[in-house]
């Protein structure tokens, strides 16, 4: 595989399943003409093992969030223009049997649509969309619901730009979004009648994760309505009667699940008696506390005292595993989802893998009765959908996930304990067949804090001979490497390198005792573990100690900077959107103050806090860096912004060290996976060439 082959990659990245379990709808992303396009495909599930995918949508579009109507007649989805990125995303409808696409009109009420959900009777859609008034903008602006004009020159000539942004809160920006000028709020529209949409919620807060109550009147959602949401963010679960007249009882949202920590992604039980959500019970949690499944009464009577359904799990709910074979462009749905009145499905991440699990409760008391994995193996689950038990119809758990080194496909199982899943598609991983396979193995490297699970990627047939070796450090640090390699790993192996992927202390999916020692000690126990993993692989005779390289993105970029500033064992290094100066990053990062607080990094509010930040800053060791360093940076990155990494580049250049700094215009933090295809190709090419140049014999 070569960098140009990125254009061949396909990703099945979103999923829904019909209520009877007979049909799935998936969104498949490809690159056409240098742009990402996404089309919806229908997959029959009632015959054979692999269903023939039927493409439903076409054109230069990004069609996502497929949602099948409860009676299985219509498909709703969100359509964006793949060419005009300024055009608002709209709700599209089409018959699942095929036919024309039609749109529900916004009525000039809102901008781009974010999420959609069918009402239980299939008559209405709830959705979220950006609304006025602007939060910070000053000056004359067109209403948010005004249709976008085609062509940037025309838009620039006719649409005024803001005079200023008057900012009083620190949540005005977010990586990948830019300025957060407007909130998304809840709307409802009658699909059958084609009526004008009706806005349900409003205020200086946003709505996400919408879920209908089986009563067909109430919608639950996630919102942060605390007194200081920018300083102490805490999302909780709210519910609103979408049919209540303004000012009538139920018209105002009420809080129905509010643990001490936070909660998101609510789901009602089939009878509406219970509501489950992902969340944390403990107030002000640190990063070593993993989110769990919480359960409260659907009427909100136990909102502040929800039941923790997995208090002993010590593993995060959701997919916390790093591999870009899952696409990264969309957030997967990882539960909770109800199979029936007593069984809840959710994704659990454990030791670098993630898979659907089932929790069984007592439907009368809500107490947990049983918990088990629905699937076992070296898999990474990106998104889940379920068809609950209905009469004689068996339950179906469908998921998009990787299998070993294979890219994502659609799989199904019946939700019983650790059954073997059935693969239902080939449209997600067939692109891999044209390239030489790579070998993935795993070793348990002895480390100062315990064994370090370490993946080793090698060229097929390389055997046990020592090869030039790159250690790749994941992001987070609450990430974890998986049995599914990232594209950069495949490319490096294709060039003849071994790649070492250690899940060092601080990695999620191994429990709080593996995370806690790393909090407030960046460059301490984590760096020791990187060296220990490398030493072990060298002792196995697999790595050439004279030809070692280091690679990493985000926190991995920090670790690259730290390793080459505190050791001289590497011949070459590539950092991407890393961290150099924790002192300046505290305020320059979009999430800096809050992130530094939960990870115990320090703050700039006292001499001791600044000293703690500086002690964990690679810039403090810049004079010792002599390893050739390639720095790759998204110019629009708000998470680890250029202003931070430029300090390291300028210092290295001033010291006349071998360093190169590459800026990618308009790209945010994870552009290596979600950025413009030609920029991703350029990034991969430069990375490979840098290692080849500086690690050759």
Secondary structure, DSSP 8 states (H G I E B T S, - for coil): --GGGGGG--EEEEEEE-TTSSEEEEEEEEEETTEEEEEEEEEE-SSSSS--EEE---SSEEEEEEEE-TTSSEEEEEEEESS-TTS--EEEEEETT----EE---TTS-S-EEEEEE-TTSSEEEEEEE-SS-SSEES----TTS---SSHHHHHHHS---SEE---SS-SEETTTEE--S-EEEEEEETTTT---EE---SSS--EEEEE-TTSSEEEEEE--STTTTTS---EEEEEETTS-TTSTTSS-EEEE--SSEEEEEEE-TTSSEEEEEEE-STT--TTS--EEEEEETTSTTTTS-EETTTT--S-BS---B-GGG-SSS----EEEESSSSEEEEEEEETTEEEEEEEEE-TTT--EEEEEES--SSEEEEEEEEE--BTTB--EEEEEEEETTEEEEEEEE-SSTT---EE--STTTGGGGGS--EEEEEEEE--TTS-EEEEEEEETT-TTS-EEEEEEE-STTT--B-SS--HHHHHHHHTT-EEEEE--TT-TTS-HHHHGGGTT-TTTHHHHHHHHHHHHHHHTT-EEEEEEEEEEETHHHHHHHHHHHH----SEEEEES--S-HHHHHHHSTTHHHHHHHTT---SSSHHHHHHHHHT-GGGGGGG--SEEEEEEETT-SSS-HHHHHHHHHHHHHTT-SEEEEEETT--TTHHHHS-HHHHHHHHHHHHHHHHHHH--
